Amino acid sequence: MSALPPQTWMLLALGSVASAALALALGRTVQRLWPQAVSTPGVWFAAWCLAVLPPLLSVLLAGLAPVPLAALPVALPHPLALDNPATTLDAVVPPGRGWPSLGGVLMTAWLLGSALALLRLLTGSWTAYRVVRDASEVIDASNWPGPASTQQALSLRAQGITVRFTSHAMTPFAVRWPRPTIVLPESALHHFSDLQLRLVLRHEAAHLERGDPQRAGAMAMVGALLWFNPLVRHIAARVQMAAELRCDAMALGGDAAAGRSFAIAYLAALRLAGHGSAPSPVTALTHRDMAGHQLRLQHMLRGGSALRTSWTGRVAVLAVLLVSGAVITVVQAAVLSPAPLPRLTTLSSISATMAPASISHLAAAGQRFSAPLAQVRINSHFGDSGGIRQRAHRGTDFAARVGTPVMAPADGVVSAATAHYPEGDQYGTVVVIDHGNGWQSLFAHLDSTSLQPGQRVRRGDLVAHSGRSGRVTGPHLHWELLFNGERVDPLKHLQ
């Protein structure tokens, strides 16, 4: 895996933060105009998708269409083998030696942060699994505070939802895997009234009905990859709070009179869990979010009212999400790949457009060349002078990902294989092959090569791997073909 340039990492990070900031601003605007959106998880989940999807999709879009800086602004001298056939250059330094690049350091930091975030997530999930595994399943009417909660537990069991009790002091929670389960602390049987315990069970059952555990797990996985963006975590917390408020409303079922009992049970659960020393699972409530606790208590005391969104409202939210996401994705992909997308050029079209003069020149030279890549797609043609170039392009650029095999276009002898081409450091890693009869090939911006000067190669032999070394904006292969010291169009000399 090759490290991206530092500027690409910075663009990706800034794009992620910008997307999250826009999504958070839109979510707050909707909530200000539509106050009940605070208990509507779909609104904040749409904002979360707007925050995380455009940066990820822009990377994929830019990666599928890598666009290089096709030509150097100043023409470089001819390959040294033309001026002095006896000249040899130092062999290219194998990848991995010397100090790591800044791009490699940034990639390592991102991978390390993602690994730590995923490890924390897996640790919390493993803790939750152990609590569920060790919890006991006992539904004895004599131990329950009343018939309402007992009947609720039996009804849940009939639906395939298991109610278990743990000796750990923690808040109630629900999990979907390995099977739908609600876990309660044993103290709940003694500190909750019959109504309160029934409301707690209905709240956790609502989480399972809505698929909140699966949604929260998927969001946590994506959030681990974007660990550097605090705004993504903030929006994810908004989604979770909206889900809690919605489940509170579903538990109350419009019974405003039961809101006070539910609020008292909520405070009791927090107080009981606060006395525990066992680690809490990842699904447990956080005791540091005082503002969130206050919001939930106020929502319960008001009867847990929840806004029912119509299909029209859902379609409108989805349309805004799709349009905004598409615009952000295209803009970020354009920033990552500022040049136009490459046009597809096939060998058949190349042969069809060869001029008679070029064909006669090729016949006179008695030399034909094969394509250096298995799949030919042209980013920039020989002689192009548009864009940022100050003079005509001296070679042909082929779209190629980092590590794509580069084959010898014809038999020859390696004249140079170096990362320090004289007066041409902008070329990056270079391989020059002398094909004889005045013909030479120069491949630039390579990722690596194992060739040595003086080594013979046959047509189709692996000579290097394409890359993004030197002055480029994306991975590609730059091929210059020279005849008697004059650069010519390589496409007009392909067989």
PLY file of the C-alpha trace (Angstrom):
ply
format ascii 1.0
element vertex 495
property float x
property float y
property float z
element edge 494
property int vertex1
property int vertex2
end_header
0.00 0.00 0.00
1.53 3.28 -1.11
1.24 6.41 1.03
-0.67 9.34 -0.43
1.06 12.72 -0.64
0.76 14.93 2.47
-1.42 17.44 0.66
-3.90 14.68 -0.21
-4.16 13.64 3.45
-4.76 17.26 4.42
-7.45 17.64 1.77
-9.16 14.46 2.95
-9.13 15.60 6.59
-10.36 19.10 5.74
-13.05 17.67 3.47
-14.28 15.40 6.26
-14.44 18.25 8.77
-16.13 20.55 6.24
-18.78 17.94 5.42
-19.46 17.30 9.10
-19.67 21.03 9.84
-22.19 21.54 7.02
-24.21 18.52 8.15
-24.26 19.73 11.76
-25.35 23.21 10.67
-28.18 21.75 8.56
-29.28 19.50 11.41
-29.37 22.41 13.86
-31.29 24.53 11.35
-33.91 21.81 10.90
-34.20 21.40 14.67
-34.57 25.15 15.16
-37.35 25.32 12.56
-38.79 21.97 13.62
-38.18 21.60 17.40
-39.52 18.05 17.59
-36.70 16.94 15.29
-34.67 16.47 18.49
-36.64 13.23 18.99
-36.63 12.25 15.32
-33.61 9.96 14.72
-34.10 10.00 10.96
-33.25 13.70 10.74
-29.97 13.39 12.60
-29.10 10.10 10.92
-29.49 11.87 7.57
-27.13 14.56 8.88
-24.66 11.87 9.94
-24.77 10.28 6.47
-24.15 13.70 4.95
-21.13 14.07 7.23
-19.45 10.73 6.55
-20.46 9.55 3.08
-19.23 12.39 0.79
-15.59 12.21 1.97
-15.51 8.42 1.61
-17.22 8.46 -1.79
-14.97 11.27 -3.05
-11.91 9.15 -2.25
-13.37 6.26 -4.24
-14.31 8.55 -7.13
-10.87 10.16 -7.22
-9.21 6.75 -6.94
-11.18 5.33 -9.87
-10.09 8.25 -12.04
-6.55 9.18 -11.01
-5.34 12.18 -13.00
-1.64 12.97 -13.18
0.24 16.15 -13.87
0.93 15.03 -17.40
3.98 17.06 -18.34
6.83 18.92 -16.73
6.83 22.68 -17.33
10.43 22.65 -18.56
11.81 20.13 -21.05
14.45 17.86 -19.60
17.61 16.84 -21.45
17.68 13.72 -23.56
18.47 10.46 -21.76
22.18 10.35 -20.99
22.56 7.14 -22.97
22.09 9.22 -26.13
24.90 11.62 -25.23
27.31 9.04 -23.85
26.48 5.37 -24.43
29.01 4.34 -21.79
27.30 6.37 -19.02
25.57 4.39 -16.30
23.55 5.70 -13.40
23.19 4.51 -9.84
20.60 1.81 -9.30
17.35 2.96 -7.76
17.24 2.78 -3.99
14.83 0.00 -3.00
11.63 1.24 -1.34
11.72 1.28 2.45
15.19 2.76 3.00
15.84 6.14 4.54
13.47 8.34 6.49
9.73 7.77 5.99
7.91 10.37 3.95
5.42 12.77 5.53
2.67 11.00 3.62
3.75 7.70 5.15
3.77 9.22 8.63
0.25 10.60 8.17
-1.02 7.28 6.83
0.55 5.46 9.79
-1.06 7.91 12.22
-4.47 7.37 10.62
-4.10 3.58 10.65
-2.94 3.61 14.27
-5.82 5.85 15.36
-8.34 3.67 13.50
-6.88 0.52 15.04
-7.11 1.98 18.56
-10.69 3.14 17.97
-11.70 -0.27 16.63
-9.95 -1.97 19.54
-11.90 0.17 21.98
-15.12 -0.69 20.16
-14.37 -4.41 20.19
-13.43 -4.26 23.87
-16.76 -2.65 24.73
-18.64 -5.18 22.62
-16.78 -8.05 24.29
-17.68 -6.62 27.72
-21.34 -6.45 26.73
-21.19 -10.02 25.42
-19.72 -11.30 28.70
-22.40 -9.52 30.72
-25.14 -11.03 28.54
-23.53 -14.48 28.68
-23.24 -14.48 32.48
-26.67 -12.97 33.14
-29.41 -15.32 34.36
-32.86 -15.73 32.88
-35.37 -16.01 35.71
-38.98 -14.95 35.41
-40.54 -15.77 38.74
-43.69 -13.84 39.51
-42.88 -13.89 43.22
-39.68 -11.87 42.63
-41.24 -9.24 40.39
-42.78 -6.04 41.75
-46.18 -6.65 40.16
-48.24 -8.29 37.41
-47.77 -5.54 34.78
-43.99 -5.94 34.57
-44.24 -9.74 34.79
-46.74 -9.83 31.93
-44.53 -7.51 29.89
-41.54 -9.84 30.34
-43.60 -12.89 29.36
-44.92 -11.03 26.29
-41.38 -10.18 25.22
-40.28 -13.77 25.63
-43.15 -14.83 23.37
-41.75 -12.43 20.76
-38.30 -14.05 20.98
-36.78 -11.39 23.26
-35.03 -12.74 26.34
-34.96 -10.79 29.61
-31.86 -11.48 31.73
-30.56 -10.20 35.06
-26.97 -9.38 35.93
-25.27 -8.91 39.27
-23.30 -5.95 37.88
-24.49 -2.48 38.80
-25.26 -0.93 35.42
-28.09 0.67 33.51
-30.45 -1.57 31.51
-29.47 -2.18 27.88
-30.52 -4.26 24.89
-28.46 -6.22 22.36
-29.39 -7.96 19.13
-26.53 -10.46 18.98
-26.27 -13.40 19.55
-30.05 -13.09 20.03
-32.40 -10.28 21.08
-31.81 -9.76 24.78
-32.66 -7.15 27.40
-30.31 -7.07 30.38
-31.41 -5.60 33.70
-29.52 -5.23 36.97
-30.85 -7.47 39.72
-31.44 -4.38 41.85
-34.15 -3.29 39.40
-36.54 -5.88 40.91
-36.24 -4.18 44.29
-35.91 -0.47 43.46
-38.41 -0.15 40.58
-42.16 -0.17 40.98
-44.31 -2.40 38.81
-45.09 0.48 36.42
-41.50 1.67 36.29
-40.11 -1.76 35.45
-42.74 -2.20 32.76
-41.75 1.15 31.20
-38.05 0.22 31.27
-38.76 -3.07 29.50
-40.87 -1.33 26.86
-38.11 1.24 26.30
-35.46 -1.43 25.66
-37.87 -3.46 23.52
-38.42 -0.34 21.40
-34.66 -0.19 20.73
-34.77 -3.78 19.44
-37.88 -3.11 17.37
-36.25 -0.11 15.70
-32.94 -1.89 15.06
-30.99 0.64 17.10
-28.24 -1.81 18.22
-27.37 -2.64 14.60
-27.47 1.00 13.57
-25.30 2.08 16.49
-22.77 -0.67 15.74
-22.47 0.31 12.07
-22.08 3.98 12.96
-19.41 3.13 15.52
-17.43 1.18 12.90
-17.49 4.11 10.47
-16.73 6.54 13.28
-13.61 4.55 14.12
-12.27 5.26 10.62
-13.01 8.98 11.08
-11.64 9.12 14.63
-9.87 12.43 13.91
-13.16 14.27 13.28
-14.89 15.32 16.54
-17.90 16.67 14.62
-18.76 13.18 13.38
-18.82 11.93 16.98
-20.98 14.89 17.98
-23.54 14.15 15.27
-23.52 10.44 16.18
-24.33 11.42 19.78
-27.26 13.47 18.46
-28.54 10.41 16.58
-28.30 8.27 19.72
-30.07 10.89 21.85
-32.88 11.16 19.29
-33.22 7.36 19.37
-33.41 7.40 23.19
-36.12 10.08 23.12
-38.10 8.20 20.50
-37.92 4.97 22.54
-38.99 6.89 25.66
-42.05 8.07 23.74
-42.79 4.54 22.53
-42.49 3.20 26.08
-44.94 5.79 27.46
-47.33 5.32 24.55
-48.85 8.76 25.05
-49.53 8.21 28.78
-48.40 11.58 30.13
-49.35 10.55 33.69
-46.68 7.82 33.64
-43.95 10.28 32.65
-43.12 11.22 36.24
-42.71 7.56 37.28
-40.51 6.95 34.24
-38.33 9.95 35.11
-37.92 8.70 38.69
-36.95 5.24 37.39
-34.42 6.86 35.06
-32.76 8.73 37.92
-32.76 5.58 40.05
-31.07 3.61 37.27
-28.34 6.24 36.95
-27.81 6.33 40.72
-27.61 2.53 41.03
-25.19 2.25 38.08
-23.02 5.00 39.55
-22.26 2.83 42.60
-20.96 -0.04 40.51
-17.30 -0.83 39.90
-17.73 -3.19 36.94
-16.92 -1.84 33.45
-20.00 -0.75 31.54
-20.70 -2.16 28.07
-20.56 0.02 25.04
-24.36 0.23 24.93
-24.71 1.66 28.45
-25.54 5.30 29.13
-22.78 7.81 29.67
-22.94 9.57 33.03
-20.95 12.58 31.80
-23.68 13.88 29.48
-25.57 15.99 32.03
-27.30 18.05 29.33
-28.53 14.84 27.69
-29.92 13.53 30.99
-31.74 16.81 31.56
-33.23 16.70 28.06
-34.50 13.15 28.57
-36.05 13.97 31.95
-37.86 16.99 30.51
-39.05 14.88 27.58
-40.41 12.20 29.95
-42.20 14.73 32.14
-43.92 16.12 29.04
-45.21 12.65 28.26
-42.54 11.71 25.72
-44.26 13.31 22.76
-42.83 12.15 19.42
-43.37 13.66 16.01
-44.75 11.32 13.39
-43.16 12.19 10.07
-45.18 11.74 6.90
-43.92 10.11 3.75
-43.75 13.58 2.22
-41.42 14.75 4.97
-39.25 11.66 4.64
-38.97 12.09 0.88
-38.04 15.75 1.35
-35.31 14.89 3.87
-34.02 12.15 1.55
-33.98 14.52 -1.44
-32.03 17.17 0.48
-29.61 14.48 1.65
-29.03 13.10 -1.85
-28.62 16.49 -3.52
-26.34 17.90 -0.83
-24.32 14.71 -0.65
-23.87 14.55 -4.42
-22.71 18.17 -4.59
-20.25 17.75 -1.71
-18.92 14.48 -3.15
-18.30 15.96 -6.60
-16.65 19.07 -5.17
-14.33 17.07 -2.91
-13.47 14.64 -5.71
-12.68 17.59 -7.97
-10.37 19.03 -5.32
-8.58 15.69 -4.99
-8.36 15.35 -8.80
-8.32 18.88 -10.23
-7.52 17.88 -13.82
-10.10 16.58 -16.31
-10.95 12.91 -16.27
-8.87 10.84 -18.69
-10.35 9.79 -21.98
-10.24 6.17 -22.98
-7.95 5.30 -25.86
-7.72 1.77 -27.25
-5.01 0.20 -29.36
-7.47 -0.21 -32.23
-8.27 3.51 -32.24
-4.54 4.28 -32.09
-3.86 2.15 -35.16
-6.82 3.68 -37.00
-5.54 7.22 -36.51
-1.89 6.59 -37.54
-0.93 8.84 -40.43
0.65 7.30 -43.59
3.83 9.31 -42.99
4.15 7.83 -39.51
3.63 4.32 -40.84
6.35 4.80 -43.45
8.65 6.26 -40.80
8.00 3.20 -38.67
8.72 0.85 -41.54
11.93 2.71 -42.36
13.09 2.47 -38.77
12.30 -1.25 -38.69
11.14 -1.10 -35.08
7.77 -1.82 -33.51
6.82 -1.48 -29.86
4.30 -3.13 -27.58
2.17 -1.29 -25.05
3.96 -1.10 -21.68
0.74 -1.80 -19.75
-1.76 -4.61 -19.96
-4.61 -2.10 -20.19
-4.07 1.09 -22.16
-5.88 4.22 -21.06
-4.41 7.58 -22.04
-4.40 10.55 -19.68
-2.32 12.91 -21.82
-1.12 12.58 -25.40
2.23 13.47 -26.91
2.28 17.14 -27.91
-0.55 18.28 -25.60
-0.01 21.86 -24.50
-3.15 22.72 -22.51
-3.61 23.26 -18.79
-0.59 24.35 -16.76
2.01 23.29 -19.34
4.39 25.92 -20.70
5.36 23.81 -23.70
4.21 20.72 -25.54
4.14 17.41 -23.69
7.25 15.32 -24.50
5.69 11.89 -23.88
2.48 9.95 -23.33
0.85 9.41 -19.94
-1.05 6.22 -19.17
-3.55 5.95 -16.29
-2.19 3.35 -13.86
-2.57 2.75 -10.17
0.45 2.53 -7.92
2.08 -0.88 -8.32
0.78 -1.61 -11.84
3.32 -3.82 -13.71
5.26 -2.02 -16.48
6.54 -4.24 -19.33
9.39 -3.65 -21.73
7.95 -2.45 -25.08
10.79 -4.15 -26.98
14.11 -5.93 -26.46
16.90 -3.77 -25.14
19.56 -2.97 -22.58
18.91 -0.95 -19.43
20.80 2.36 -19.68
19.55 3.87 -16.41
17.53 2.81 -13.38
17.59 5.55 -10.80
15.63 7.74 -8.44
18.05 10.65 -9.09
17.93 11.26 -12.82
20.39 14.09 -13.68
18.61 17.43 -13.90
15.31 15.58 -13.75
14.34 14.95 -10.13
10.82 15.94 -11.11
10.69 12.68 -13.07
10.99 10.66 -9.85
12.17 7.10 -10.34
13.27 6.59 -13.97
14.14 3.60 -16.16
15.78 4.11 -19.57
16.01 1.21 -22.04
18.18 1.34 -25.19
16.46 -0.73 -27.89
19.24 -0.27 -30.49
19.09 1.32 -33.92
18.73 4.75 -32.30
15.59 3.91 -30.29
15.23 4.50 -26.55
12.37 4.36 -24.02
12.21 6.44 -20.85
9.69 5.54 -18.14
9.18 8.08 -15.33
7.27 8.51 -12.03
7.78 4.82 -11.21
7.15 3.33 -7.80
10.01 0.81 -7.87
12.28 -1.23 -10.13
14.77 -4.02 -9.59
16.69 -3.48 -12.83
20.39 -2.62 -12.97
22.23 -0.63 -15.70
23.55 -3.00 -18.35
20.88 -5.61 -17.74
19.20 -7.05 -20.85
15.42 -7.22 -21.08
13.08 -8.92 -23.53
9.83 -7.61 -24.93
7.10 -8.10 -22.29
9.51 -8.49 -19.35
8.58 -6.80 -16.10
10.83 -3.74 -15.79
9.14 -1.68 -13.05
5.94 -0.83 -11.22
4.10 2.41 -11.92
3.78 4.96 -9.16
3.56 8.63 -8.29
7.19 9.59 -7.62
8.46 12.97 -8.73
6.21 15.88 -9.55
2.71 14.51 -10.11
-0.81 14.97 -8.79
-1.75 11.31 -9.15
-0.36 7.89 -10.04
0.37 7.25 -13.71
3.05 6.03 -16.14
4.97 8.58 -18.24
6.57 7.05 -21.39
8.94 8.95 -23.69
10.10 7.34 -26.93
13.20 8.75 -28.67
14.62 8.07 -32.14
18.14 9.34 -32.84
17.83 11.81 -29.95
14.43 13.17 -31.02
11.30 12.60 -28.97
8.52 11.05 -31.04
4.89 10.09 -30.35
4.92 6.59 -28.78
1.33 5.90 -29.87
2.28 6.12 -33.54
4.86 3.38 -33.11
2.80 0.72 -31.37
2.26 -2.52 -33.17
0 1
1 2
2 3
3 4
4 5
5 6
6 7
7 8
8 9
9 10
10 11
11 12
12 13
13 14
14 15
15 16
16 17
17 18
18 19
19 20
20 21
21 22
22 23
23 24
24 25
25 26
26 27
27 28
28 29
29 30
30 31
31 32
32 33
33 34
34 35
35 36
36 37
37 38
38 39
39 40
40 41
41 42
42 43
43 44
44 45
45 46
46 47
47 48
48 49
49 50
50 51
51 52
52 53
53 54
54 55
55 56
56 57
57 58
58 59
59 60
60 61
61 62
62 63
63 64
64 65
65 66
66 67
67 68
68 69
69 70
70 71
71 72
72 73
73 74
74 75
75 76
76 77
77 78
78 79
79 80
80 81
81 82
82 83
83 84
84 85
85 86
86 87
87 88
88 89
89 90
90 91
91 92
92 93
93 94
94 95
95 96
96 97
97 98
98 99
99 100
100 101
101 102
102 103
103 104
104 105
105 106
106 107
107 108
108 109
109 110
110 111
111 112
112 113
113 114
114 115
115 116
116 117
117 118
118 119
119 120
120 121
121 122
122 123
123 124
124 125
125 126
126 127
127 128
128 129
129 130
130 131
131 132
132 133
133 134
134 135
135 136
136 137
137 138
138 139
139 140
140 141
141 142
142 143
143 144
144 145
145 146
146 147
147 148
148 149
149 150
150 151
151 152
152 153
153 154
154 155
155 156
156 157
157 158
158 159
159 160
160 161
161 162
162 163
163 164
164 165
165 166
166 167
167 168
168 169
169 170
170 171
171 172
172 173
173 174
174 175
175 176
176 177
177 178
178 179
179 180
180 181
181 182
182 183
183 184
184 185
185 186
186 187
187 188
188 189
189 190
190 191
191 192
192 193
193 194
194 195
195 196
196 197
197 198
198 199
199 200
200 201
201 202
202 203
203 204
204 205
205 206
206 207
207 208
208 209
209 210
210 211
211 212
212 213
213 214
214 215
215 216
216 217
217 218
218 219
219 220
220 221
221 222
222 223
223 224
224 225
225 226
226 227
227 228
228 229
229 230
230 231
231 232
232 233
233 234
234 235
235 236
236 237
237 238
238 239
239 240
240 241
241 242
242 243
243 244
244 245
245 246
246 247
247 248
248 249
249 250
250 251
251 252
252 253
253 254
254 255
255 256
256 257
257 258
258 259
259 260
260 261
261 262
262 263
263 264
264 265
265 266
266 267
267 268
268 269
269 270
270 271
271 272
272 273
273 274
274 275
275 276
276 277
277 278
278 279
279 280
280 281
281 282
282 283
283 284
284 285
285 286
286 287
287 288
288 289
289 290
290 291
291 292
292 293
293 294
294 295
295 296
296 297
297 298
298 299
299 300
300 301
301 302
302 303
303 304
304 305
305 306
306 307
307 308
308 309
309 310
310 311
311 312
312 313
313 314
314 315
315 316
316 317
317 318
318 319
319 320
320 321
321 322
322 323
323 324
324 325
325 326
326 327
327 328
328 329
329 330
330 331
331 332
332 333
333 334
334 335
335 336
336 337
337 338
338 339
339 340
340 341
341 342
342 343
343 344
344 345
345 346
346 347
347 348
348 349
349 350
350 351
351 352
352 353
353 354
354 355
355 356
356 357
357 358
358 359
359 360
360 361
361 362
362 363
363 364
364 365
365 366
366 367
367 368
368 369
369 370
370 371
371 372
372 373
373 374
374 375
375 376
376 377
377 378
378 379
379 380
380 381
381 382
382 383
383 384
384 385
385 386
386 387
387 388
388 389
389 390
390 391
391 392
392 393
393 394
394 395
395 396
396 397
397 398
398 399
399 400
400 401
401 402
402 403
403 404
404 405
405 406
406 407
407 408
408 409
409 410
410 411
411 412
412 413
413 414
414 415
415 416
416 417
417 418
418 419
419 420
420 421
421 422
422 423
423 424
424 425
425 426
426 427
427 428
428 429
429 430
430 431
431 432
432 433
433 434
434 435
435 436
436 437
437 438
438 439
439 440
440 441
441 442
442 443
443 444
444 445
445 446
446 447
447 448
448 449
449 450
450 451
451 452
452 453
453 454
454 455
455 456
456 457
457 458
458 459
459 460
460 461
461 462
462 463
463 464
464 465
465 466
466 467
467 468
468 469
469 470
470 471
471 472
472 473
473 474
474 475
475 476
476 477
477 478
478 479
479 480
480 481
481 482
482 483
483 484
484 485
485 486
486 487
487 488
488 489
489 490
490 491
491 492
492 493
493 494
